[in-house]
Amino acid sequence: MNFMILFIDTTQGDNIIVAVKKNIRGQDEIAAQKKIKAKYAQAEKLLPMIDKMLAQNKLKIKDIKKIKVVNRGGSPDAAIRTSFTALRIGAVTANGLGFALRVPVEGTANGREKLKKGLTPLDMKNYLTGLKKFNVIEPIYSKEPNITQHGT
């Protein structure tokens, strides 16, 4: 039985990163990973990107049992610029897919660390016993919004 985790990161400046981690009989491996430039187009490109990545790697969306999304950004000393809109797009997409697939969604501040971690024993138990739990995560932005006004 395949257990997959979908990872979404829209906080990397103008890039989108998605990956799928597979757990087959207790062995974790990154089954697919894709990074594209999507300046001001994350909303239009994220879902088709996920669909294409899954199809190219002959993976099925129904095998996703957990979604991890980077939902924190806006640190004033961050090396990479994060827009609040891009952060929200990642969170909303993860929540929508989690709801549709009836799988848990987990927010994280650190994309690389969470991509390394696999499904926990509790995730496996919940899936096997049919206790799939959907939850909502929120985007967390750690600085004041930068809202521009046109024509003033």
Residue pairs with C-beta under 8 A, 6 or more apart in sequence:
1 24
2 22
2 23
2 24
2 63
3 22
3 23
3 24
3 63
3 65
3 119
3 123
3 124
3 127
4 20
4 21
4 22
4 23
4 31
4 59
4 63
4 64
4 65
5 20
5 21
5 23
5 64
5 65
5 66
5 67
5 68
5 118
5 119
6 18
6 19
6 20
6 50
6 64
6 66
6 67
6 68
6 94
6 97
7 17
7 18
7 19
7 20
7 21
7 67
7 68
7 69
7 111
7 114
7 115
8 16
8 17
8 18
8 46
8 50
8 67
8 68
8 69
8 70
8 90
8 93
8 94
9 16
9 17
9 18
9 69
9 70
9 90
9 111
10 16
10 42
10 46
10 70
10 86
10 87
10 89
10 90
10 93
11 70
11 72
11 73
11 80
11 82
11 86
11 87
11 90
11 111
12 35
12 80
12 82
12 111
13 80
13 81
13 82
14 37
14 38
14 39
14 40
15 35
15 36
15 37
15 38
16 35
16 36
16 38
16 42
16 45
16 46
16 49
17 33
17 34
17 35
17 111
18 33
18 34
18 46
18 49
18 50
18 53
19 30
19 32
19 33
19 34
19 115
20 30
20 31
20 32
20 33
20 53
20 54
20 57
20 59
20 64
21 28
21 29
21 30
21 31
21 115
21 118
22 28
22 29
22 30
22 31
22 59
23 118
23 119
28 118
30 115
31 57
31 59
32 53
32 54
32 56
32 57
32 59
33 53
34 49
34 52
34 53
36 45
36 49
38 44
38 45
38 46
42 85
42 86
42 89
42 90
43 89
46 89
46 90
46 93
47 93
50 97
51 61
53 59
54 60
54 61
61 101
62 101
64 97
64 101
64 103
65 103
65 119
65 123
65 127
65 132
66 103
66 104
66 105
66 106
66 119
66 123
67 94
67 97
67 98
67 101
67 103
67 104
67 105
67 106
68 94
68 105
68 106
68 107
68 108
68 114
68 115
69 90
69 91
69 93
69 94
69 105
69 106
69 107
69 108
69 137
70 87
70 90
70 107
70 108
70 109
70 110
70 111
70 114
71 87
71 90
71 91
71 94
71 107
71 108
71 109
71 137
71 138
71 139
71 140
72 87
72 107
72 108
72 109
72 139
72 140
72 141
72 142
73 82
73 84
73 86
73 87
73 139
73 140
73 141
73 142
74 82
74 84
74 87
74 141
74 142
74 143
75 82
75 142
75 143
76 142
76 143
82 141
84 139
84 141
84 145
87 139
87 141
88 139
90 139
91 107
91 137
91 138
91 139
94 105
94 137
95 105
95 136
95 137
97 103
97 105
98 104
98 105
98 134
98 135
99 134
102 132
102 134
103 132
103 134
104 123
104 126
104 132
104 133
104 134
104 135
105 134
105 135
105 136
105 137
106 114
106 137
107 137
107 138
107 140
108 114
109 140
125 131
126 132
126 133
